[in-house]
Amino acid sequence: MDRARRGHVVDLTDDDENAQSSNKRTRSHQKASWEEHEGKVLFSYPPKEVAGSITLTVGDLACLREGEFLNDQIVDFYTSLLRKRMAPREAERIHIFSSFLSKKLESKGSEHDVAKWTKGVDIFQKDYLMIPICKALHWTLAVVCFPGAEAMSVPCTGRGSSLLTFPCILHFNSIRRSDPAVFRPIRAYLQREWDTKRRGTDGPRSFGEKEVWGGTPRCPQQDNDCDCGVFMLESLERMCIDQPEMGLLQLMQLADAGGYLDRAHWYTTEDVAVKRASIRNSIEAIGKEQVPPVDVSAYL
């Protein structure tokens, strides 16, 4: 039987008070210890000599606690992990950008810096470009589908008499909000990349609003204010899993049937609930592979 019930007053024994006091001291000590090591570097992944290496610190681990907002480092770590896990064929078709791309696209005068990020990569030979976006403390995912495909339009019965164009940009947002401003800098980026790297050999081409359609598909929705980053990573990973079966023809057929890609039941809230633990486990496993090994669990 419970020792305390609603509406009843329970006197604490000396043992109870001592136990509570001990627990408070333990939690206080753990917090002080964690704050003391907040800036401690755990490891870099991939190793520092590899381009795009992400350095994780003890402080980054706090983002993986329940109720916390994912930061750039955790997001970029996990996308790096996904790149490594992709089969060669998938890697040929998909390009996952750093979370800093969207911030650079919003900054004036950053065109030269952004151009260097795809040195040696022809994004127009990719089928999908994955762009994590963090705007106003909210993570979403933009996916550019078939950026190098010849521009085409198909009737879209779900949108009246309008036409759906390809290439296109899909914006996965876990709070069911359409944000047209997301598409503008991405279209401008595609235009700059084409003019810089392809115009000389393939001629001029436009990536304006008429040529590159942008839409917000139906996707799983969060029921709190902190899990947007986890939802974004789950959507990104699902796109990587589903993409071999999502050719241009299938994408056109889905769009024609309903106007939007319907991914409302793509995954469940239970899948999202275990994502944080999955990322923590991955970080712990990589820590053990370091020389010397890093005991990540000591800071979780």
Solvent accessible surface area in square Angstrom, and as a share of the most:
residue,aa,sasa,rsa
1,M,204,0.91
2,D,108,0.56
3,R,152,0.55
4,A,66,0.51
5,R,131,0.48
6,R,239,0.87
7,G,81,0.78
8,H,129,0.58
9,V,142,0.82
10,V,52,0.30
11,D,121,0.63
12,L,84,0.42
13,T,72,0.42
14,D,106,0.55
15,D,110,0.57
16,D,34,0.18
17,E,89,0.40
18,N,95,0.49
19,A,54,0.42
20,Q,90,0.40
21,S,47,0.31
22,S,47,0.30
23,N,79,0.41
24,K,123,0.52
25,R,150,0.55
26,T,66,0.38
27,R,143,0.52
28,S,70,0.45
29,H,131,0.58
30,Q,110,0.49
31,K,131,0.55
32,A,59,0.46
33,S,41,0.26
34,W,39,0.14
35,E,89,0.40
36,E,135,0.61
37,H,65,0.29
38,E,80,0.36
39,G,65,0.62
40,K,91,0.39
41,V,83,0.48
42,L,9,0.04
43,F,10,0.04
44,S,18,0.11
45,Y,19,0.07
46,P,34,0.21
47,P,71,0.45
48,K,151,0.64
49,E,150,0.67
50,V,68,0.39
51,A,101,0.78
52,G,59,0.57
53,S,34,0.22
54,I,23,0.12
55,T,43,0.25
56,L,0,0.00
57,T,32,0.19
58,V,0,0.00
59,G,16,0.15
60,D,13,0.07
61,L,3,0.02
62,A,20,0.15
63,C,17,0.10
64,L,0,0.00
65,R,111,0.40
66,E,125,0.56
67,G,50,0.48
68,E,78,0.35
69,F,61,0.26
70,L,0,0.00
71,N,44,0.22
72,D,27,0.14
73,Q,50,0.22
74,I,0,0.00
75,V,0,0.00
76,D,4,0.02
77,F,0,0.00
78,Y,3,0.01
79,T,1,0.00
80,S,8,0.05
81,L,11,0.06
82,L,9,0.05
83,R,88,0.32
84,K,153,0.65
85,R,138,0.50
86,M,25,0.11
87,A,50,0.39
88,P,108,0.68
89,R,150,0.55
90,E,40,0.18
91,A,42,0.32
92,E,104,0.47
93,R,26,0.09
94,I,5,0.02
95,H,37,0.16
96,I,4,0.02
97,F,6,0.02
98,S,35,0.23
99,S,0,0.00
100,F,81,0.34
101,L,0,0.00
102,S,12,0.08
103,K,79,0.34
104,K,68,0.29
105,L,22,0.11
106,E,106,0.47
107,S,56,0.36
108,K,200,0.85
109,G,68,0.66
110,S,9,0.06
111,E,75,0.34
112,H,131,0.58
113,D,53,0.27
114,V,2,0.01
115,A,32,0.25
116,K,114,0.48
117,W,93,0.33
118,T,1,0.00
119,K,173,0.73
120,G,85,0.82
121,V,44,0.25
122,D,42,0.22
123,I,2,0.01
124,F,13,0.06
125,Q,138,0.61
126,K,33,0.14
127,D,32,0.17
128,Y,1,0.00
129,L,0,0.00
130,M,0,0.00
131,I,1,0.01
132,P,0,0.00
133,I,13,0.06
134,C,28,0.17
135,K,84,0.36
136,A,97,0.75
137,L,143,0.71
138,H,18,0.08
139,W,2,0.01
140,T,8,0.05
141,L,0,0.00
142,A,0,0.00
143,V,0,0.00
144,V,0,0.00
145,C,0,0.00
146,F,18,0.08
147,P,0,0.00
148,G,27,0.26
149,A,22,0.17
150,E,136,0.61
151,A,60,0.47
152,M,68,0.30
153,S,56,0.36
154,V,19,0.11
155,P,89,0.56
156,C,1,0.01
157,T,100,0.58
158,G,46,0.44
159,R,79,0.29
160,G,56,0.54
161,S,117,0.75
162,S,44,0.29
163,L,100,0.50
164,L,1,0.00
165,T,20,0.11
166,F,1,0.00
167,P,1,0.01
168,C,1,0.01
169,I,0,0.00
170,L,4,0.02
171,H,2,0.01
172,F,6,0.02
173,N,3,0.01
174,S,8,0.05
175,I,68,0.35
176,R,168,0.61
177,R,120,0.44
178,S,74,0.48
179,D,30,0.15
180,P,91,0.57
181,A,32,0.25
182,V,7,0.04
183,F,13,0.05
184,R,156,0.57
185,P,24,0.15
186,I,3,0.02
187,R,31,0.11
188,A,43,0.33
189,Y,2,0.01
190,L,0,0.00
191,Q,47,0.21
192,R,77,0.28
193,E,6,0.03
194,W,13,0.04
195,D,58,0.30
196,T,101,0.59
197,K,79,0.33
198,R,54,0.20
199,R,116,0.42
200,G,82,0.78
201,T,117,0.68
202,D,76,0.39
203,G,23,0.22
204,P,100,0.63
205,R,47,0.17
206,S,56,0.36
207,F,4,0.02
208,G,27,0.26
209,E,132,0.59
210,K,176,0.75
211,E,54,0.24
212,V,0,0.00
213,W,28,0.10
214,G,18,0.17
215,G,6,0.05
216,T,26,0.15
217,P,5,0.03
218,R,106,0.39
219,C,5,0.03
220,P,11,0.07
221,Q,45,0.20
222,Q,23,0.10
223,D,129,0.67
224,N,58,0.30
225,D,142,0.73
226,C,22,0.13
227,D,23,0.12
228,C,2,0.01
229,G,0,0.00
230,V,1,0.00
231,F,9,0.04
232,M,6,0.03
233,L,0,0.00
234,E,10,0.05
235,S,4,0.02
236,L,0,0.00
237,E,33,0.15
238,R,61,0.22
239,M,7,0.03
240,C,8,0.05
241,I,105,0.53
242,D,41,0.21
243,Q,1,0.00
244,P,71,0.44
245,E,143,0.64
246,M,15,0.07
247,G,20,0.19
248,L,42,0.21
249,L,111,0.55
250,Q,78,0.35
251,L,4,0.02
252,M,35,0.15
253,Q,104,0.46
254,L,67,0.33
255,A,7,0.06
256,D,54,0.28
257,A,83,0.65
258,G,29,0.28
259,G,0,0.00
260,Y,83,0.32
261,L,8,0.04
262,D,76,0.39
263,R,44,0.16
264,A,37,0.29
265,H,177,0.79
266,W,29,0.10
267,Y,11,0.04
268,T,72,0.42
269,T,72,0.42
270,E,120,0.54
271,D,45,0.24
272,V,6,0.04
273,A,66,0.51
274,V,94,0.54
275,K,13,0.05
276,R,5,0.02
277,A,35,0.27
278,S,45,0.29
279,I,0,0.00
280,R,61,0.22
281,N,92,0.47
282,S,14,0.09
283,I,0,0.00
284,E,42,0.19
285,A,50,0.39
286,I,13,0.07
287,G,0,0.00
288,K,142,0.60
289,E,127,0.57
290,Q,50,0.22
291,V,149,0.86
292,P,106,0.67
293,P,96,0.61
294,V,32,0.19
295,D,89,0.46
296,V,2,0.01
297,S,57,0.37
298,A,72,0.56
299,Y,42,0.16
300,L,83,0.41
